[in-house]
């Protein structure tokens, strides 16, 4: 490598080792062999090749930030209600109590969930036969007894209308995503499982 590039790489290597300022004084490129410089150059190239939000996906970053800010700022009061409160033709004291189950634009995200779940905040859905490349049923073979098949039939989630924090896939740092969920009522998660026993010849389950 050229003297200028070697000097730059030496500085990068010293910085990674925590040698800066007075600690790095007197250390030159002759102190580090060419192998160390080559390793440092490769590591720097690998860091530069990592996908970053600002450099490679600025538009997607803006969309995710806007969506997360929109939801987090309107968990209990919707966009329309916020604007109506600012208009002189409407009372500034107008609250969500003035509208029953008006959805996201009046009662925010929690109000939308209330509208969709008829005020219970509970969602049920059947488990598909293939979920995340796994079969929803599993068979356990018991020698001399037979087979027991466990099948996940239905999933139930409740507490979805009391969110106090809802952040999903928010861009953080250079190329990270963060998510956080909180509810003042807690979440309940349950799975309905069917058990089927098939005894072997002459075997009896008791």
MDAnalysis code that builds the backbone (N, CA, C; Angstrom):
import MDAnalysis as mda
import numpy as np

u = mda.Universe.empty(618, n_residues=206, atom_resindex=np.repeat(np.arange(206), 3), trajectory=True)
u.add_TopologyAttr("name", ["N", "CA", "C"] * 206)
u.add_TopologyAttr("resid", np.arange(1, 207))
u.add_TopologyAttr("resname", ["UNK", "UNK", "UNK", "UNK", "UNK", "UNK", "UNK", "UNK", "UNK", "UNK", "UNK", "UNK", "UNK", "UNK", "UNK", "UNK", "UNK", "UNK", "UNK", "UNK", "UNK", "UNK", "UNK", "UNK", "UNK", "UNK", "UNK", "UNK", "UNK", "UNK", "UNK", "UNK", "UNK", "UNK", "UNK", "UNK", "UNK", "UNK", "UNK", "UNK", "UNK", "UNK", "UNK", "UNK", "UNK", "UNK", "UNK", "UNK", "UNK", "UNK", "UNK", "UNK", "UNK", "UNK", "UNK", "UNK", "UNK", "UNK", "UNK", "UNK", "UNK", "UNK", "UNK", "UNK", "UNK", "UNK", "UNK", "UNK", "UNK", "UNK", "UNK", "UNK", "UNK", "UNK", "UNK", "UNK", "UNK", "UNK", "UNK", "UNK", "UNK", "UNK", "UNK", "UNK", "UNK", "UNK", "UNK", "UNK", "UNK", "UNK", "UNK", "UNK", "UNK", "UNK", "UNK", "UNK", "UNK", "UNK", "UNK", "UNK", "UNK", "UNK", "UNK", "UNK", "UNK", "UNK", "UNK", "UNK", "UNK", "UNK", "UNK", "UNK", "UNK", "UNK", "UNK", "UNK", "UNK", "UNK", "UNK", "UNK", "UNK", "UNK", "UNK", "UNK", "UNK", "UNK", "UNK", "UNK", "UNK", "UNK", "UNK", "UNK", "UNK", "UNK", "UNK", "UNK", "UNK", "UNK", "UNK", "UNK", "UNK", "UNK", "UNK", "UNK", "UNK", "UNK", "UNK", "UNK", "UNK", "UNK", "UNK", "UNK", "UNK", "UNK", "UNK", "UNK", "UNK", "UNK", "UNK", "UNK", "UNK", "UNK", "UNK", "UNK", "UNK", "UNK", "UNK", "UNK", "UNK", "UNK", "UNK", "UNK", "UNK", "UNK", "UNK", "UNK", "UNK", "UNK", "UNK", "UNK", "UNK", "UNK", "UNK", "UNK", "UNK", "UNK", "UNK", "UNK", "UNK", "UNK", "UNK", "UNK", "UNK", "UNK", "UNK", "UNK", "UNK", "UNK", "UNK", "UNK", "UNK", "UNK", "UNK", "UNK", "UNK", "UNK"])
u.atoms.positions = np.array([
    [0.827, -1.200, 0.000],
    [0.000, 0.000, 0.000],
    [0.857, 1.243, 0.000],
    [0.306, 2.371, -0.501],
    [1.036, 3.624, -0.557],
    [1.238, 4.152, 0.848],
    [2.224, 5.078, 1.046],
    [2.473, 5.622, 2.386],
    [1.263, 6.298, 2.985],
    [0.494, 7.032, 2.165],
    [-0.665, 7.739, 2.694],
    [-1.746, 6.777, 3.150],
    [-2.010, 5.726, 2.324],
    [-3.038, 4.761, 2.696],
    [-2.611, 3.948, 3.901],
    [-1.292, 3.641, 3.994],
    [-0.800, 2.897, 5.144],
    [-0.952, 3.710, 6.412],
    [-0.674, 4.995, 6.321],
    [-0.815, 5.866, 7.488],
    [-2.249, 5.927, 7.964],
    [-3.181, 6.006, 6.996],
    [-4.595, 6.047, 7.364],
    [-5.035, 4.752, 8.019],
    [-4.584, 3.631, 7.473],
    [-4.948, 2.335, 8.033],
    [-4.339, 2.146, 9.421],
    [-3.105, 2.634, 9.602],
    [-2.472, 2.542, 10.914],
    [-3.293, 3.308, 11.939],
    [-3.760, 4.498, 11.562],
    [-4.574, 5.286, 12.482],
    [-5.867, 4.559, 12.833],
    [-6.489, 3.910, 11.819],
    [-7.716, 3.153, 12.084],
    [-7.452, 2.001, 13.041],
    [-6.342, 1.271, 12.820],
    [-6.024, 0.126, 13.669],
    [-5.750, 0.577, 15.100],
    [-4.985, 1.682, 15.241],
    [-4.683, 2.190, 16.581],
    [-5.952, 2.643, 17.288],
    [-6.867, 3.249, 16.527],
    [-8.116, 3.709, 17.138],
    [-8.951, 2.535, 17.600],
    [-9.001, 1.440, 16.808],
    [-9.747, 0.253, 17.207],
    [-9.161, -0.370, 18.467],
    [-7.834, -0.222, 18.662],
    [-7.183, -0.793, 19.840],
    [-7.240, 0.154, 21.034],
    [-7.891, 1.290, 20.855],
    [-8.012, 2.231, 21.955],
    [-6.781, 3.079, 22.167],
    [-5.885, 3.122, 21.186],
    [-4.669, 3.918, 21.300],
    [-4.866, 5.231, 20.567],
    [-5.201, 6.252, 21.305],
    [-5.415, 7.567, 20.715],
    [-4.664, 8.603, 21.554],
    [-4.403, 9.757, 20.951],
    [-3.757, 10.842, 21.677],
    [-2.362, 10.463, 22.117],
    [-2.063, 10.652, 23.418],
    [-0.726, 10.380, 23.960],
    [-0.356, 8.909, 23.863],
    [-1.399, 8.024, 23.968],
    [-1.105, 6.588, 23.914],
    [-0.568, 6.168, 22.552],
    [-0.975, 6.881, 21.506],
    [-0.573, 6.500, 20.150],
    [0.684, 7.223, 19.699],
    [1.165, 8.163, 20.510],
    [2.331, 8.953, 20.127],
    [3.573, 8.056, 20.034],
    [4.301, 8.210, 18.967],
    [5.529, 7.440, 18.798],
    [5.318, 6.131, 18.082],
    [4.053, 5.765, 17.833],
    [3.777, 4.520, 17.109],
    [3.634, 4.862, 15.637],
    [4.400, 4.248, 14.779],
    [4.355, 4.524, 13.347],
    [4.003, 3.265, 12.596],
    [3.957, 3.402, 11.255],
    [3.597, 2.251, 10.431],
    [4.631, 1.145, 10.534],
    [5.855, 1.491, 10.908],
    [6.869, 0.449, 11.038],
    [6.598, -0.458, 12.217],
    [5.807, 0.030, 13.204],
    [5.488, -0.774, 14.377],
    [4.541, -1.907, 14.014],
    [3.696, -1.689, 13.034],
    [2.716, -2.676, 12.610],
    [3.181, -3.315, 11.310],
    [3.097, -4.626, 11.240],
    [3.533, -5.284, 10.023],
    [2.459, -5.181, 8.940],
    [2.829, -5.560, 7.731],
    [1.918, -5.444, 6.593],
    [0.695, -6.333, 6.755],
    [0.849, -7.456, 7.453],
    [-0.291, -8.344, 7.675],
    [-1.360, -7.675, 8.499],
    [-0.953, -6.948, 9.548],
    [-1.917, -6.229, 10.377],
    [-2.599, -5.130, 9.580],
    [-1.830, -4.461, 8.727],
    [-2.420, -3.411, 7.894],
    [-3.438, -4.002, 6.927],
    [-3.124, -5.164, 6.349],
    [-4.048, -5.815, 5.413],
    [-5.333, -6.226, 6.127],
    [-5.198, -6.758, 7.347],
    [-6.381, -7.144, 8.121],
    [-7.229, -5.926, 8.440],
    [-6.569, -4.831, 8.837],
    [-7.304, -3.607, 9.127],
    [-8.022, -3.075, 7.912],
    [-7.389, -3.151, 6.745],
    [-8.014, -2.675, 5.508],
    [-9.228, -3.528, 5.164],
    [-9.112, -4.854, 5.346],
    [-10.237, -5.747, 5.057],
    [-11.403, -5.472, 5.988],
    [-11.113, -5.258, 7.277],
    [-12.181, -4.982, 8.245],
    [-12.882, -3.671, 7.917],
    [-12.101, -2.655, 7.519],
    [-12.690, -1.365, 7.163],
    [-13.578, -1.502, 5.940],
    [-13.135, -2.297, 4.952],
    [-13.942, -2.516, 3.751],
    [-15.248, -3.227, 4.083],
    [-15.184, -4.211, 4.977],
    [-16.393, -4.925, 5.381],
    [-17.370, -3.996, 6.083],
    [-16.859, -3.090, 6.932],
    [-17.738, -2.132, 7.603],
    [-18.402, -1.204, 6.604],
    [-17.646, -0.799, 5.588],
    [-18.202, 0.106, 4.579],
    [-19.256, -0.577, 3.723],
    [-19.175, -1.909, 3.603],
    [-20.128, -2.649, 2.771],
    [-21.441, -2.954, 3.484],
    [-21.522, -2.708, 4.789],
    [-22.752, -2.969, 5.530],
    [-23.828, -1.969, 5.104],
    [-25.036, -2.484, 4.872],
    [-26.139, -1.626, 4.460],
    [-26.510, -0.671, 5.586],
    [-26.666, 0.592, 5.265],
    [-27.015, 1.597, 6.257],
    [-28.287, 2.332, 5.889],
    [-28.998, 2.836, 6.914],
    [-30.265, 3.544, 6.660],
    [-30.044, 4.807, 5.845],
    [-29.157, 5.663, 6.297],
    [-28.996, 6.976, 5.666],
    [-28.401, 6.880, 4.269],
    [-27.499, 5.942, 4.068],
    [-26.832, 5.847, 2.775],
    [-27.634, 5.048, 1.762],
    [-28.231, 3.920, 2.177],
    [-28.841, 3.001, 1.227],
    [-30.372, 3.006, 1.237],
    [-30.990, 3.327, 2.376],
    [-32.453, 3.239, 2.454],
    [-33.061, 4.456, 3.154],
    [-32.735, 5.664, 2.731],
    [-33.269, 6.847, 3.427],
    [-34.787, 6.980, 3.310],
    [-35.342, 6.606, 2.138],
    [-36.787, 6.732, 1.951],
    [-37.549, 5.765, 2.853],
    [-37.082, 4.509, 2.917],
    [-37.718, 3.524, 3.793],
    [-37.590, 3.956, 5.247],
    [-36.464, 4.531, 5.614],
    [-36.277, 5.011, 6.982],
    [-37.300, 6.090, 7.324],
    [-37.513, 7.025, 6.404],
    [-38.479, 8.098, 6.656],
    [-39.889, 7.544, 6.814],
    [-40.245, 6.560, 5.971],
    [-41.589, 5.972, 6.050],
    [-41.796, 5.293, 7.403],
    [-40.828, 4.486, 7.831],
    [-40.946, 3.777, 9.100],
    [-41.001, 4.748, 10.280],
    [-40.215, 5.808, 10.222],
    [-40.234, 6.799, 11.298],
    [-41.568, 7.528, 11.360],
    [-42.096, 7.909, 10.190],
    [-43.381, 8.619, 10.152],
    [-44.498, 7.730, 10.677],
    [-44.538, 6.468, 10.257],
    [-45.591, 5.553, 10.701],
    [-45.514, 5.318, 12.214],
    [-44.313, 5.122, 12.726],
    [-44.165, 4.892, 14.158],
    [-44.533, 6.130, 14.966],
    [-44.131, 7.311, 14.497],
    [-44.497, 8.544, 15.192],
    [-46.001, 8.763, 15.149],
    [-46.616, 8.451, 14.006],
    [-48.062, 8.633, 13.849],
    [-48.837, 7.776, 14.836],
    [-48.444, 6.501, 14.942],
    [-49.155, 5.591, 15.842],
    [-48.885, 5.938, 17.303],
    [-47.615, 6.191, 17.648],
    [-47.274, 6.455, 19.046],
    [-47.911, 7.742, 19.572],
    [-48.112, 8.728, 18.691],
    [-48.711, 9.993, 19.105],
    [-50.229, 9.952, 19.113],
    [-50.799, 8.884, 18.556],
    [-52.260, 8.801, 18.464],
    [-52.757, 7.434, 18.927],
    [-52.276, 7.009, 20.085],
    [-52.747, 5.748, 20.639],
    [-54.184, 5.871, 21.145],
    [-54.529, 7.002, 21.744],
    [-55.862, 7.165, 22.338],
    [-56.652, 8.343, 21.768],
    [-55.988, 9.220, 21.050],
    [-56.666, 10.337, 20.404],
    [-56.254, 10.388, 18.940],
    [-57.244, 10.315, 18.062],
    [-56.961, 10.235, 16.638],
    [-56.567, 11.560, 16.012],
    [-56.175, 11.501, 14.735],
    [-55.730, 12.684, 14.003],
    [-56.854, 13.697, 13.859],
    [-58.034, 13.229, 13.454],
    [-59.162, 14.132, 13.234],
    [-59.528, 14.874, 14.504],
    [-59.547, 14.177, 15.618],
    [-59.890, 14.804, 16.887],
    [-58.885, 15.896, 17.253],
    [-57.604, 15.659, 16.997],
    [-56.574, 16.648, 17.304],
    [-56.807, 17.935, 16.516],
    [-57.143, 17.788, 15.223],
    [-57.358, 18.971, 14.393],
    [-58.658, 19.684, 14.756],
    [-59.702, 18.926, 15.072],
    [-60.971, 19.548, 15.443],
    [-60.839, 20.350, 16.727],
    [-59.987, 19.895, 17.637],
    [-59.774, 20.627, 18.881],
    [-59.094, 21.973, 18.634],
    [-58.345, 22.076, 17.521],
    [-57.638, 23.317, 17.220],
    [-58.513, 24.324, 16.471],
    [-59.607, 23.860, 15.861],
    [-60.473, 24.760, 15.108],
    [-61.330, 25.580, 16.053],
    [-61.512, 26.853, 15.724],
    [-62.288, 27.742, 16.589],
    [-63.768, 27.398, 16.582],
    [-64.222, 26.687, 15.549],
    [-65.642, 26.330, 15.467],
    [-65.993, 25.134, 16.336],
    [-64.966, 24.483, 16.929],
    [-65.199, 23.333, 17.785],
    [-64.691, 23.652, 19.191],
    [-65.295, 23.021, 20.160],
    [-64.857, 23.229, 21.536],
    [-63.490, 22.588, 21.747],
    [-62.618, 23.338, 22.381],
    [-61.289, 22.798, 22.647],
    [-61.322, 21.674, 23.676],
    [-62.432, 21.582, 24.402],
    [-62.551, 20.548, 25.429],
    [-63.118, 19.243, 24.880],
    [-63.310, 19.161, 23.584],
    [-63.849, 17.952, 22.965],
    [-62.913, 16.782, 23.235],
    [-63.461, 15.653, 23.637],
    [-62.666, 14.476, 23.982],
    [-63.175, 13.264, 23.226],
    [-62.488, 12.144, 23.431],
    [-62.902, 10.908, 22.768],
    [-64.250, 10.417, 23.270],
    [-64.709, 10.914, 24.420],
    [-66.009, 10.499, 24.943],
    [-67.152, 11.004, 24.066],
    [-66.875, 11.989, 23.215],
    [-67.911, 12.532, 22.344],
    [-68.157, 11.650, 21.126],
    [-67.412, 10.585, 21.001],
    [-67.568, 9.709, 19.831],
    [-67.366, 8.270, 20.277],
    [-68.334, 7.422, 20.011],
    [-68.258, 6.017, 20.399],
    [-67.677, 5.181, 19.267],
    [-66.533, 4.543, 19.541],
    [-65.912, 3.631, 18.581],
    [-65.801, 4.253, 17.194],
    [-65.160, 5.408, 17.129],
    [-65.012, 6.109, 15.854],
    [-63.751, 5.697, 15.097],
    [-63.006, 4.795, 15.632],
    [-61.844, 4.306, 14.907],
    [-60.611, 5.172, 15.089],
    [-59.607, 4.927, 14.243],
    [-58.294, 5.537, 14.406],
    [-58.339, 7.060, 14.330],
    [-59.118, 7.621, 13.411],
    [-59.070, 9.061, 13.182],
    [-59.689, 9.863, 14.326],
    [-60.476, 9.224, 15.200],
    [-60.999, 9.915, 16.368],
    [-60.401, 9.377, 17.664],
    [-60.377, 8.076, 17.801],
    [-59.950, 7.495, 19.072],
    [-58.588, 6.813, 19.004],
    [-57.846, 7.054, 17.958],
    [-56.494, 6.526, 17.878],
    [-56.446, 5.027, 17.620],
    [-55.246, 4.472, 17.813],
    [-55.044, 3.059, 17.508],
    [-55.884, 2.168, 18.412],
    [-55.939, 2.484, 19.704],
    [-56.754, 1.683, 20.619],
    [-58.229, 1.739, 20.227],
    [-58.676, 2.912, 19.770],
    [-60.060, 3.030, 19.312],
    [-60.324, 2.214, 18.068],
    [-59.330, 2.150, 17.178],
    [-59.467, 1.325, 15.977],
    [-59.610, -0.142, 16.340],
    [-58.768, -0.608, 17.280],
    [-58.865, -2.007, 17.728],
    [-60.218, -2.259, 18.384],
    [-60.708, -1.295, 19.158],
    [-62.031, -1.436, 19.767],
    [-63.117, -1.581, 18.713],
    [-63.012, -0.788, 17.653],
    [-64.012, -0.865, 16.587],
    [-63.987, -2.215, 15.897],
    [-62.780, -2.724, 15.645],
    [-62.642, -3.988, 14.916],
    [-62.995, -5.194, 15.773],
    [-62.812, -5.083, 17.093],
    [-63.068, -6.220, 17.992],
    [-64.325, -6.024, 18.838],
    [-65.136, -5.017, 18.467],
    [-66.393, -4.735, 19.175],
    [-66.163, -4.452, 20.657],
    [-65.081, -3.756, 20.941],
    [-64.821, -3.275, 22.289],
    [-64.163, -4.247, 23.246],
    [-63.811, -5.442, 22.784],
    [-63.232, -6.441, 23.698],
    [-61.708, -6.534, 23.587],
    [-61.130, -6.052, 22.498],
    [-59.680, -6.109, 22.348],
    [-59.132, -7.509, 22.247],
    [-59.917, -8.412, 21.708],
    [-59.528, -9.832, 21.620],
    [-59.565, -10.281, 20.164],
    [-58.553, -11.047, 19.779],
    [-58.461, -11.565, 18.415],
    [-58.246, -13.068, 18.470],
    [-59.022, -13.802, 17.680],
    [-58.853, -15.255, 17.539],
    [-58.628, -15.581, 16.070],
    [-57.739, -16.508, 15.817],
    [-57.521, -16.934, 14.435],
    [-57.024, -18.376, 14.422],
    [-57.443, -19.133, 13.409],
    [-56.999, -20.532, 13.313],
    [-55.538, -20.613, 12.911],
    [-54.875, -21.641, 13.370],
    [-53.477, -21.860, 13.002],
    [-53.439, -22.567, 11.650],
    [-52.773, -21.991, 10.650],
    [-52.709, -22.648, 9.333],
    [-51.934, -23.958, 9.401],
    [-52.167, -24.805, 8.429],
    [-51.492, -26.107, 8.416],
    [-49.973, -25.951, 8.357],
    [-49.529, -24.930, 7.665],
    [-48.102, -24.631, 7.638],
    [-47.904, -23.224, 8.168],
    [-47.121, -23.096, 9.252],
    [-46.862, -21.795, 9.850],
    [-45.362, -21.650, 10.062],
    [-44.762, -20.667, 9.370],
    [-43.316, -20.458, 9.437],
    [-42.554, -21.741, 9.112],
    [-43.042, -22.439, 8.063],
    [-42.409, -23.672, 7.569],
    [-42.478, -24.834, 8.560],
    [-43.351, -24.729, 9.569],
    [-43.554, -25.831, 10.514],
    [-44.999, -26.315, 10.403],
    [-45.188, -27.632, 10.449],
    [-46.538, -28.190, 10.469],
    [-47.200, -27.876, 11.803],
    [-48.524, -27.664, 11.770],
    [-49.223, -27.319, 13.011],
    [-49.541, -28.547, 13.855],
    [-49.214, -29.741, 13.359],
    [-49.439, -30.939, 14.166],
    [-48.128, -31.726, 14.305],
    [-47.985, -32.373, 15.461],
    [-46.783, -33.156, 15.739],
    [-47.198, -34.480, 16.372],
    [-46.607, -35.539, 15.872],
    [-46.937, -36.881, 16.356],
    [-45.787, -37.431, 17.188],
    [-46.131, -37.918, 18.375],
    [-45.143, -38.512, 19.278],
    [-45.400, -40.017, 19.328],
    [-44.392, -40.796, 18.983],
    [-44.514, -42.256, 18.996],
    [-44.026, -42.805, 20.334],
    [-44.902, -43.558, 21.000],
    [-44.565, -44.185, 22.274],
    [-44.502, -45.698, 22.049],
    [-43.323, -46.271, 22.161],
    [-43.193, -47.717, 21.895],
    [-44.145, -48.541, 22.752],
    [-44.779, -49.545, 22.126],
    [-45.691, -50.500, 22.769],
    [-47.024, -49.877, 23.202],
    [-47.190, -48.595, 22.964],
    [-48.445, -47.944, 23.335],
    [-49.175, -47.371, 22.123],
    [-48.469, -46.650, 21.279],
    [-49.110, -46.066, 20.115],
    [-48.595, -44.666, 19.826],
    [-49.437, -43.897, 19.130],
    [-49.056, -42.540, 18.721],
    [-49.974, -41.508, 19.370],
    [-49.372, -40.400, 19.737],
    [-50.130, -39.258, 20.252],
    [-49.858, -38.071, 19.332],
    [-50.934, -37.504, 18.787],
    [-50.816, -36.376, 17.870],
    [-51.337, -35.106, 18.529],
    [-50.493, -34.074, 18.565],
    [-50.868, -32.767, 19.098],
    [-51.044, -31.806, 17.933],
    [-52.203, -31.178, 17.874],
    [-52.509, -30.266, 16.771],
    [-52.934, -28.905, 17.318],
    [-52.219, -27.863, 16.928],
    [-52.594, -26.493, 17.318],
    [-53.753, -26.042, 16.431],
    [-54.888, -25.729, 17.050],
    [-56.089, -25.387, 16.297],
    [-56.353, -23.887, 16.231],
    [-56.216, -23.201, 17.340],
    [-56.632, -21.803, 17.384],
    [-55.740, -21.013, 18.338],
    [-55.468, -19.772, 17.968],
    [-54.681, -18.859, 18.798],
    [-55.573, -17.701, 19.227],
    [-55.480, -17.339, 20.498],
    [-56.281, -16.230, 21.035],
    [-55.352, -15.235, 21.727],
    [-55.485, -13.958, 21.353],
    [-54.692, -12.884, 21.951],
    [-55.652, -11.803, 22.436],
    [-55.517, -11.400, 23.692],
    [-56.383, -10.359, 24.252],
    [-55.541, -9.247, 24.867],
    [-56.182, -8.114, 25.135],
    [-55.481, -6.954, 25.676],
    [-54.920, -6.045, 24.607],
    [-55.464, -6.140, 23.385],
    [-54.930, -5.376, 22.260],
    [-55.518, -3.978, 22.144],
    [-56.395, -3.587, 23.056],
    [-57.027, -2.268, 22.989],
    [-56.595, -1.355, 24.137],
    [-55.490, -1.707, 24.804],
    [-55.014, -0.917, 25.945],
    [-53.527, -0.600, 25.810],
    [-53.082, -0.356, 24.599],
    [-51.664, -0.081, 24.392],
    [-51.263, 1.248, 25.034],
    [-50.124, 1.231, 25.708],
    [-49.518, 2.472, 26.195],
    [-48.223, 2.776, 25.436],
    [-47.723, 1.790, 24.723],
    [-46.537, 1.976, 23.880],
    [-46.611, 0.977, 22.739],
    [-46.412, 1.460, 21.526],
    [-46.444, 0.581, 20.360],
    [-45.430, 1.090, 19.341],
    [-44.283, 0.432, 19.302],
    [-43.228, 0.777, 18.359],
    [-42.813, -0.487, 17.633],
    [-42.938, -0.478, 16.314],
    [-42.622, -1.665, 15.520],
    [-41.632, -1.306, 14.415],
    [-40.487, -1.977, 14.423],
    [-39.477, -1.836, 13.368],
    [-39.092, -0.370, 13.153],
    [-38.742, 0.304, 14.259],
    [-38.291, 1.689, 14.166],
    [-36.786, 1.710, 13.892],
    [-36.352, 2.424, 12.837],
    [-34.913, 2.490, 12.541],
    [-34.129, 3.120, 13.681],
    [-33.031, 2.487, 14.044],
    [-32.160, 2.988, 15.095],
    [-30.710, 2.861, 14.633],
    [-29.895, 3.857, 14.961],
    [-28.481, 3.795, 14.638],
    [-28.234, 3.712, 13.150],
    [-27.173, 3.005, 12.780],
    [-26.781, 2.924, 11.379],
    [-27.646, 1.957, 10.589],
    [-27.946, 0.795, 11.172],
    [-28.706, -0.203, 10.410],
    [-29.489, -1.147, 11.329],
    [-30.016, -0.614, 12.435],
    [-30.734, -1.446, 13.394],
    [-32.225, -1.139, 13.374],
    [-33.017, -2.078, 13.896],
    [-34.459, -1.915, 14.065],
    [-34.804, -2.202, 15.516],
    [-35.715, -1.424, 16.065],
    [-36.147, -1.659, 17.440],
    [-37.668, -1.721, 17.500],
    [-38.175, -2.528, 18.429],
    [-39.616, -2.657, 18.636],
    [-39.891, -2.706, 20.131],
    [-40.995, -2.114, 20.541],
    [-41.402, -2.180, 21.945],
    [-42.920, -2.117, 22.026],
    [-43.484, -2.926, 22.915],
    [-44.935, -2.998, 23.095],
    [-45.228, -2.997, 24.592],
    [-46.214, -2.204, 24.999],
    [-46.607, -2.168, 26.409],
    [-48.109, -1.915, 26.485],
    [-48.723, -2.464, 27.520],
    [-50.155, -2.300, 27.730],
    [-50.424, -2.197, 29.222],
    [-51.328, -1.279, 29.609],
    [-51.632, -1.144, 31.036],
    [-52.562, -2.249, 31.524],
    [-53.086, -3.059, 30.604],
    [-53.944, -4.174, 30.995],
    [-53.250, -5.521, 30.826],
    [-52.052, -5.527, 30.245],
    [-51.353, -6.782, 30.010],
    [-51.899, -7.506, 28.791],
    [-51.195, -8.529, 28.370],
    [-51.595, -9.337, 27.219],
    [-51.816, -10.776, 27.666],
    [-52.820, -11.400, 27.085],
    [-53.073, -12.825, 27.303],
    [-52.934, -13.539, 25.966],
    [-52.168, -14.615, 25.976],
    [-51.924, -15.390, 24.766],
    [-52.221, -16.853, 25.072],
    [-53.114, -17.445, 24.315],
    [-53.463, -18.856, 24.552],
    [-53.596, -19.588, 23.223],
    [-53.307, -20.879, 23.280],
    [-53.388, -21.730, 22.088],
    [-54.273, -22.928, 22.412],
    [-55.281, -23.183, 21.582],
    [-56.131, -24.360, 21.720],
    [-55.463, -25.530, 21.003],
    [-55.142, -26.579, 21.769],
    [-54.430, -27.732, 21.214],
    [-55.316, -28.965, 21.304],
    [-55.434, -29.676, 20.196],
    [-56.195, -30.931, 20.152],
    [-55.240, -32.111, 20.339],
    [-55.602, -33.025, 21.217],
    [-54.792, -34.210, 21.469],
    [-55.543, -35.438, 20.960],
    [-54.882, -36.209, 20.110],
    [-55.476, -37.427, 19.557],
    [-54.553, -38.610, 19.834],
    [-55.080, -39.626, 20.505],
    [-54.293, -40.812, 20.847],
    [-54.727, -41.988, 19.969],
    [-53.751, -42.641, 19.368],
    [-54.011, -43.804, 18.521],
    [-53.219, -44.984, 19.093],
    [-53.885, -45.868, 19.859],
    [-53.147, -46.972, 20.491],
    [-52.666, -48.003, 19.473],
    [-51.544, -48.630, 19.810],
    [-51.024, -49.717, 18.976],
    [-51.880, -50.964, 19.226],
    [-51.656, -51.999, 18.440],
    [-52.430, -53.233, 18.590],
    [-52.273, -53.791, 20.001],
    [-53.403, -53.954, 20.691],
    [-53.390, -54.533, 22.026],
    [-53.073, -53.539, 23.118],
    [-52.742, -52.313, 22.772],
    [-52.403, -51.316, 23.781],
    [-53.669, -50.591, 24.250],
    [-53.641, -50.121, 25.495],
    [-54.784, -49.410, 26.071],
    [-54.268, -48.160, 26.767],
    [-54.867, -47.018, 26.416],
    [-54.538, -45.765, 27.114],
    [-55.516, -45.588, 28.265],
    [-55.004, -45.296, 29.434],
    [-55.866, -45.057, 30.590],
    [-55.536, -43.691, 31.212],
])
